Amino acid sequence: MTRRSPGTRLRARARWWPLAAGLALTLTWSLPAGAEDPADAGLAAALDRVLADDRLSGAAAGVVVGDAETGRVLYEHRPGDRLMPASNAKLATSAAAMELLGPGHRFRTDVLTDGRRRGPVLHGDLYLRGTGDPTMLAEDYDRLAAEVAASGIRRVTGRLVADDTRFDDRRLGRSWAADDESAYYSAQISPLTVAPDTDYDAGTVRVRAVPGEKPGDRPEVTLTPPNDYVTVDIRGTTVAEGEPDTLSVEREHGGNTIVVDGDIPVGADPTVSWTSVWEPTGYAAAVFADALAGHGVRVSGGTLLGRAVPRGAETVAEHRSMPLKELLLPFMKLSNNNHAEVLTKAVGHKTSGRGTWSAGLSAVAGYLESEGLDTGTLRQVDGSGLSRMNLMPAGQLARLLVSVRDEPWFGQWYDSLPVACERDRMVGGTLRSRMCGTPAAGNVRAKTGSLTGASSLSGYVTGADGREMFFSVVLNNHLASSVKDIEDAIAVTLASHGGQEGGGVNGAEPAAPRSTTPGTPPSDLECSWVRPRGC
């Protein structure tokens, strides 16, 4: 892919801003709302009314809205305040990954050896090397094992060595909450890992518990993928039908004992949990070892973790992931934290040879600066936004939304954003139950974000007059359980703007946003982080 120099990018960005007739280019980011277009005069008042919600009393709100075609700002409210972006940090991570890795980037997982073959016996070690693929399933490891068997190898005299040296050994991000440790949205980061299903929640195992036949029976528990890398400690009990269902699934700190505790009534629906594993490299190696055994390949020397493949090793089998442009869909639609962190470390390795958070984030910052963002006003310490140390002003997120529009990969990136009220999970994503029955439904494309006391929504919307707008809303320090409907009200106001009269379509007030699904997720989690993902 052709890459432009930072200076070229900045000159290209300048074309988005209004030109004074016959005069030099003037940046107009901070124009007062409606200063150049009387038709926008009512927009500021409408948005101010939304932000006057009592739930934001004492809270912090950064909001920027602008014309996507020209870059002209139509409205701004505290655009420079540094606020926790939550998962809006993924906008920066994903854009930088598309530019620095390229839309066609694929992760490799290889099986290699430096041993000598004598008939069906390999004298030496067999290496499993990962480069970060978060989409590896048990069936992919099974196909690798089948290729090893098809090559004629039936016995390995040495060890199975798991090479996870592409990244460093830091598994968890800065300031990630300790009480999230066993949650799948806080899974450990490794270049060798396993996902239990095609949501690709890498580094997790799916635990399914069903009640026994009668009170007093232990629940029946199954794992996906089946493995003995984790141990299940069943302490729960089946209770009489109609009694409270209190069954819980949690991994103990520092190991892979998953405790299933509490009560589950006879006839109750299964309790299903996607639970992170401790040390995903060992998890991947265990799943691959089982696959080898299943294909008749016996490894005599056990498993060793964390040693690099020696130079000159021969490739026995290989797997390639889907390209990044396709990986963007489960990543962005479902707000997958693990994907964001893998991409951050992969960018670090690509740009500096170091698969670390610091190297990756440095490269992301360099990309953002080349796009015209003031990186001195923000702090990014992980790729996903899970850390509460991240700080990003709404004004800088808005700049990014404008700047990426002329990238050759913009269409693929734009398509990865969740779409309001589109029920298909890989279309609507984290917005699939929001803004239904309003002009924003099927219209708003935006990235969501949620942590306790932090909520965000940034993306694009088309007004009633056909004008496309960008917007960024970052809300912090609120005590209400959720302020998602405030974000939705802003988006609906924009979707309704430009009608025949006033702020609404055909002179009507914008319809109140609503959810098609009863109940709301906990305020500190993305909708997609509540499993099963039904909110």
Disulfide bonds with the S-S distance in Angstrom:
Cys421-Cys436 1.97
Cys527-Cys535 2.24
